Amino acid sequence: MESSAISSIEKQEVESVSKNMQSDSHAEKTDYSSSVESWKPDEDQSVSEEIASVGGEINENAVIDAISTVYDPEIPVNVYDLGLIYAVDLHDDGRVHVEMTLTAPNCPSAQELPIMIEHAIEKVAGVVEVKVEVVWDPPWDVSRMSDEARLTLNMF
């Protein structure tokens, strides 16, 4: 009989402790959930820029990043770092105008590079029209290359 009396007392104590733990645990969860609901992450610049580009404005960095994905087939450096891009004009209505040059007038990639750049820029959010114009003035020279491109081509 003693064992059944002890077990019923123990059972009551366990239930009491269990209820207290559940109510404490629930109170803590409520406190944590209320603080989490009011917390907002700090917006970094890239998130703000992406939101701006979705709203119709074209993100200049996104356009430059898109141009930087295009490589001259004969040189292992992208056209932006090569210094082939002279100007990028972004218009409020979603148009992008690019002035570029080539390393030489008889460049074998003269036909394909402008088209490749156009296709890359068309993928940027907010862009509705792209025009890539090849210009020859001023003529391209190695001083237009980025340091990274010079390092890649061992031209220091």
Solvent accessible surface area in square Angstrom, and as a share of the most:
residue,aa,sasa,rsa
1,M,201,0.90
2,E,136,0.61
3,S,87,0.56
4,S,68,0.44
5,A,52,0.40
6,I,92,0.46
7,S,58,0.37
8,S,54,0.35
9,I,96,0.49
10,E,92,0.41
11,K,131,0.55
12,Q,123,0.55
13,E,102,0.46
14,V,99,0.57
15,E,83,0.37
16,S,56,0.36
17,V,82,0.47
18,S,44,0.28
19,K,139,0.59
20,N,88,0.45
21,M,124,0.56
22,Q,122,0.54
23,S,65,0.42
24,D,86,0.44
25,S,46,0.30
26,H,126,0.56
27,A,55,0.43
28,E,98,0.44
29,K,133,0.56
30,T,69,0.40
31,D,95,0.49
32,Y,148,0.56
33,S,54,0.35
34,S,63,0.41
35,S,64,0.41
36,V,101,0.58
37,E,143,0.64
38,S,87,0.56
39,W,173,0.61
40,K,164,0.69
41,P,91,0.57
42,D,143,0.74
43,E,124,0.56
44,D,80,0.41
45,Q,133,0.59
46,S,59,0.38
47,V,64,0.37
48,S,48,0.31
49,E,45,0.20
50,E,110,0.49
51,I,106,0.54
52,A,49,0.38
53,S,11,0.07
54,V,121,0.69
55,G,71,0.68
56,G,37,0.36
57,E,120,0.54
58,I,22,0.11
59,N,24,0.12
60,E,96,0.43
61,N,80,0.41
62,A,33,0.25
63,V,0,0.00
64,I,39,0.20
65,D,90,0.47
66,A,15,0.12
67,I,0,0.00
68,S,29,0.19
69,T,94,0.54
70,V,7,0.04
71,Y,106,0.40
72,D,6,0.03
73,P,79,0.50
74,E,113,0.51
75,I,42,0.22
76,P,91,0.57
77,V,8,0.04
78,N,15,0.08
79,V,0,0.00
80,Y,83,0.32
81,D,27,0.14
82,L,1,0.01
83,G,9,0.09
84,L,1,0.00
85,I,22,0.11
86,Y,50,0.19
87,A,33,0.26
88,V,37,0.21
89,D,64,0.33
90,L,58,0.29
91,H,65,0.29
92,D,147,0.76
93,D,88,0.46
94,G,2,0.02
95,R,95,0.35
96,V,3,0.02
97,H,37,0.16
98,V,0,0.00
99,E,55,0.25
100,M,0,0.00
101,T,1,0.00
102,L,4,0.02
103,T,42,0.25
104,A,36,0.28
105,P,108,0.68
106,N,133,0.68
107,C,12,0.07
108,P,101,0.63
109,S,2,0.01
110,A,27,0.21
111,Q,149,0.66
112,E,76,0.34
113,L,0,0.00
114,P,17,0.11
115,I,94,0.48
116,M,68,0.31
117,I,0,0.00
118,E,54,0.24
119,H,96,0.43
120,A,14,0.11
121,I,0,0.00
122,E,80,0.36
123,K,174,0.74
124,V,17,0.10
125,A,51,0.39
126,G,29,0.28
127,V,20,0.12
128,V,113,0.65
129,E,95,0.42
130,V,15,0.08
131,K,120,0.51
132,V,24,0.14
133,E,67,0.30
134,V,48,0.28
135,V,27,0.16
136,W,114,0.40
137,D,118,0.61
138,P,59,0.37
139,P,97,0.61
140,W,46,0.16
141,D,71,0.37
142,V,74,0.43
143,S,78,0.51
144,R,94,0.34
145,M,10,0.04
146,S,38,0.24
147,D,101,0.52
148,E,115,0.52
149,A,1,0.01
150,R,60,0.22
151,L,122,0.61
152,T,71,0.41
153,L,49,0.24
154,N,135,0.69
155,M,90,0.40
156,F,164,0.68
